[in-house]
Amino acid sequence: MPPLGATDLSARDRQLRVAHLDADAFYVAIELLRHPELRGKPVVVAGSGPRAVVTTASYEARRHGVGSALPAARARRLCPDAVFLPPDFRAYREVSARLMRLVRSHVEKVEVVGLDEAYLDLEGLYSPRAAMRRLVVEIERSLRLTCSVGVGPNKLVAKVASDADKPAGFVVLTREQACARFASSPPAIVPGIGPKTAARLAALELRTLAALAAAPQELLIAHFGPNMGRELARRARFEHDGEVGSPRKVASESRERTFDTDLRDPQHMREALARMASELCHSLAAHRRIGRTIGIKVRLDDFTTVTRAHTVPEPTCDPALVSEVALRLLSQYAPARPVRLLGVRVAGLSAADASSHDAEPARGARDSTGTGGRARQLGLPV
């Protein structure tokens, strides 16, 4: 199939510069490819144990009020007939890599913002909406995944549009159309307006986007400060000038886990920390990020929280290296009490060069729970 590019913009589609593509119920969709007998049933991907939370849920389960981050125990009460499956992040990353390769084979400039979603720069395409429809068909044919797509003049409109008609939605809006369509919607549907900000707006009787857009600037500045006040008004009008490929700079990324039963065995702690380091590094590699400062977080059974960090000579996202440093930091601290939570963090992030080997997860590396020569090279005591 030829690339989607063309040299001229049609007058009809001149305003349509950005698309947001979001794979529908991504983790569940992958599980259904492996378990087709579950199609049409409520399916929930979640960990096990009393502290587990829902990773994602099928649309059948969502009708019962089950959604991401909901405690798994509550999800079982809301939807007792649901089938619960453990997450398989290795499989999800593999499918995500295939999805993004397919997207990049059709559109030159892509900003990946998660395993299952991305912004696409549509400038220079003769018919952006036709181009996106062809891409959606190709994804379904090649990967058997459905996607929801929003197309608009900027990233803000595209993102809200892609959320408007899930699953398998395809919504095309100008900025003015977005303002009209979502006038009565709560401000929280707009990226950048979280629950706390929405609650503060509600206290000012600004409960819809139309009300927020019409609010006196002096009122917003008085309550939120000049920068945030003006930005809230702009977002309510769907004004946004961020380019595809210029995401907000992320200073660090981390993974942490609260255990169902407090850990007492140092080997269990090491194994858990190594698994989190591997998952974190695969995420960094997927977003082509590397960092120099590797840290751990340890929360004891009495809720005492301790952090330790070490800076390595060169930026990396090598899971063997990150695991080794994290495990060495854990060994140095040697928790004297049972451990409730462990976490690993990579900070000082920067974009990885396309040719950098550290932008790819290590293959064939030795067991990352081991320690040894690399720690000595980094100046860590052994």
N, C-alpha and C positions, 0 to 999 in steps of 0.2 A: 504494500500500500504506500503510495507516495506521501511525502510530508505534506502538512496542511498549509504551508506557506503560499502566499501570493503577493503580488507587488502593490496592488491598489486597494484602497478602502472604498467600500460602497457608501454612498451618501446615507443610506438607511442605518448602517451600522457604525457610523463614524464615531459615535460616543462610546461604543463598547470596546473597552481597552483591556479589561481584566476579567478572568474567570476564576472562581473558586470551585475546586473539585473535591468532593468528600465521599469516600467509599462508605456505603450504607452498612451500619452495624458490623463493622469490619471484622472483629474477632469472631463474632457469631457466624458471619458469612463464611469464614474459612472453616469453622467447625462443621457447618452444614455441608460443605463440599466433602468432608470426610465421613459425615453421618447423614446422608440424604434422607434416611428414614425419619429424621426429626423435623423436616420441613413442615411448616404450618403449625408447629407446636411451640409453646413458650420455652425458650432456651435461655439460660443464664450462664455466663462465663464468670466464675468467681473462685477465689481460694477456698480452702476448707478451714474449719476451726471457728471458735466463738468470736474471734476478732476479725474475721475475713470480711472483705467488702466486694461488691459487685464491680467487675471490670467493664462489662457491657452486657446488654440484654437484647433479645430479639424484639421485634415490634409487637409480637403477640404477648410477650411478657411485659412490655412497657404499658400496654393497655391496663394492666393490673397495678400500675404505679411503681414498677420496678425500673430502676435506672442506675447509671454509673455512680459509684461511691456510696451507694446505699449499703448498710450492713447486710451481709448475706443472711443472717438469721432473720432479719425483718423481711427480706425478699422472699424467704421460704414461707413466712406467714401470709404475705400478701398474695403469693401465687404458689400454693401448695402443689399444684400439678406440674410446675416447671421442671425441666430437666437441667440439672446443674452440672457443668463441665469445668474441669480445672484449666487455667490458662496455659497456653503453649507459646511462649513468646518467641522461641526460635522459629517456629513455623510462621508466626505473624511477621517477623522481620524478613523472612525469605520471600513471602508473598509481596510485602511492601516494596522490597527491592525490585521485583519484577514489575510491579505496578508503576513505580517511578521511572524505570527504564523505558517502559512503553510510552509514558507521558512525554518524556524527553525526546523520544524518537519522532514525536509529532510537533512539539512546540519547543522552540530554542531556549527561551528564558523561563525557568521554573523555580519557584521558591517553595521548598518542602517545609511544612510546618508540623508534621507529625507522620506517624507510620501510614496514616490513611487519608491525609489531606494535603493539598498544595494549591498555591496561587499560580496562575499561568498568564504570561504577558501576551495579549492578543494583537498588539499593534502590528500593522503591516499585513494582516490577514484580510483577504477580500470580503469574506463573510464570516465574522467571528462565531455567530451562532451555529452556522452550518458546520464550521470546523469542529466546534465542541460536540455537536451531535455525532459526527463521524468518530471522534475519539471515544465517546461513551460506548458506541456500538462496538468498536474495536476492543475495548476493555472487557465488555461482556462476552464477546466471542472468544477472546484469548484467555481470560482469567476466570470467566464465569462469575464475575462480581458486578453488582449494580452500583451506580454512583449517582449522587445528587449534585447538580451543577447550578451555580449562580453566575450570571454574566452581567457586567455593569461597567460604568465609567471609572470605578476605582475599587480598591480592595474592600472597603467597608460595605459598599452596596453589594458586591459579589458575595461576600461572606454571609450577610444576612439573607440574601436571595437564595443561597444554596440551602439554608436551614428552613426555608419557608414551606417547602412542599415535599418533605421526605416521606417515604423512600422513593428513589428513582425520579426525583423531581428535576425539572429543567425550567428555571425562572430567569427571564431576561428583563432587566429594568434600567431605565435611566435614573439619574438622581432624583428628578422631580417625581417620577413614578414611585420610587421608593418612599419618598416623603409622604405621598398620598396613601400608599398601600399600608404603611406601618404607623400612620398618624396616631391611631388609638392603641398601639402596642406599648408595653412597658419599656422604659429605657434599658432594662437589663438585657434585651435582645441584641443590643449593639455591643460588639467587642470593645473592651476597655471600660465598660460600666458594670462593675461587679455588684454582688449583693449588698455590701456595706454602703457603697455610693448610692445604689438604688434606694436603700432605706433612708439615707439622708435626704435624697430628693423627694421621697414620699412625705417626709416630715415637713417639707416646704410646699406640699400639695402639687408637686410636679410628678404625676403618676403616669403620664403618657409622653411619647416622643413629641407630639404636637405641643403639649404644655411646656416641655423643656425647650423646644426650639423657640417658643414665643416668650420665654422668661426674660425679664430685664437683665442685661449683662451685669449691671451693678449688683443685683441680687446674687447671681452665681459667683461673682468675684468675692463678695463679702463672705460667703459661706465656704467657698472652696479655694480661694486664692486666685490671683490673676491668670496663671498658666492653666490650671485645671478648669477654672470657671469658663474661660474662652474655649477650651478644648471640648468641654461637655456640650456647649452650644453648637460647635461645629459638627460634632458627631450626631447630634440630634437632627441636623440638616443633611446628614450623609455627605459631609465635605471631608475629603481625605486626599492627601497628596503623596502618600508613601508609595514608592515604586516597588514593583515585583523584583525580588532579589535583594531587597534591603530590609530584612527583618530587624526588629528591635534587638539591640545588642544584648546577648545573654552572658552574664559574668561567670556563672557556674551552673553545674548540673549535678544532681545527687540522686541516690536511691537509698531508701531506708525501710526497715521492716520492724513492726511490733510483733513479738512472738506470742503465740497462743499460750505457751508455757515458758516461763523464764528459763533462759539457758544457764546451765551450770558447767557443762563440759566444754573446755576450751576448744576441742576439736570441732564440736558442733558450731561454736562461734566462728571458727575459721572457715568452715564450709559455707556457712550462711553469708559471711562477708565476701568470700570469693565469688559466689553466685551473683551477688549484687554488683560487684565490680565488673563482672563479665557483661551483665545486662546493661549497665551504665555505659560501658565502652562501645557496645554495639549501637546504642542510641547516639552517642557522640559521633561515631563513624558515619551513621546514616545521615546526620546533619553536617558532616564534614567539619567537625570542631575538634580542637586539640587544646590541652591545657597543661600547665606546669605544676600547679599546687594540688597535691592529693591529700585528702583528709578523711578522718573517720569521726563518727559520732557514737557514743556509748551512753545509754541510759540504764541505770541500775534499777533494781526492784524497789528501792526507796525513792525513785524518781530523780536521784542525782544524775546530772548530765555532764559528760566530759567530752571535749573535742581535742583532737590532735591533728597536726598537719605537717607536711614536708614538701618542699619545693625541689623538683628535679631539674637537671641542667637544660633539658630540651622539652618543648611541648609534645604531648603524646596523647593517644587514646588506645594504646596497646593494652589489652586486658591482662596479659601476663605481668607487665610492669606495674600497672595500677593495683592489681591484686597483691603483688609482692610488697609494695610500699605500704598498702593498707594493712596487710597482715603483720608486717614488721611494727607498725605503729600500735596495733592491738597487742602484740607481744610485749612491747615496751611498757604499755600501760598496765597490763595484767590485772583485769578486774578482780577485786577481792570479794565481790558480792554477785549474786545472780543477775543476769543481764536481761532487761525487758525489751530493749530496742537496740538495733545496730544500724548504722548508715555509713555510706561511702560517698565521697564528693570529689569532683575535679573542678578546680577554679582557675581563674586567669585565662579564660577561654579565648581562642582566636580562631579564625577561619583556616582550615588546612589547605595547603597548596594542592592543586589537582594531582600533582605527581608525587605527593608525599606518601610514603609507605605507612606512616603513622595514621593516615586517614582511613585505613582499612583494619578491621579486626585481625589479630594475629591468627594464622592457621598453623596447625601442627605444633603449637607451643606446648611445652611441658606442663604438667599439672600445676595450675595456678595457685594451689594451696601450699606449695612448697616454698622454701626460702633458699637464698644462696648468694651466688656471686654477684648478681645484679644489684642487690642491696648494698654490697660493699662498694660497687662502682658509684653508687649514689651518695656515699658518705653516711649510710645508716649503720649503726652498730648491729652485729650479727650475734 
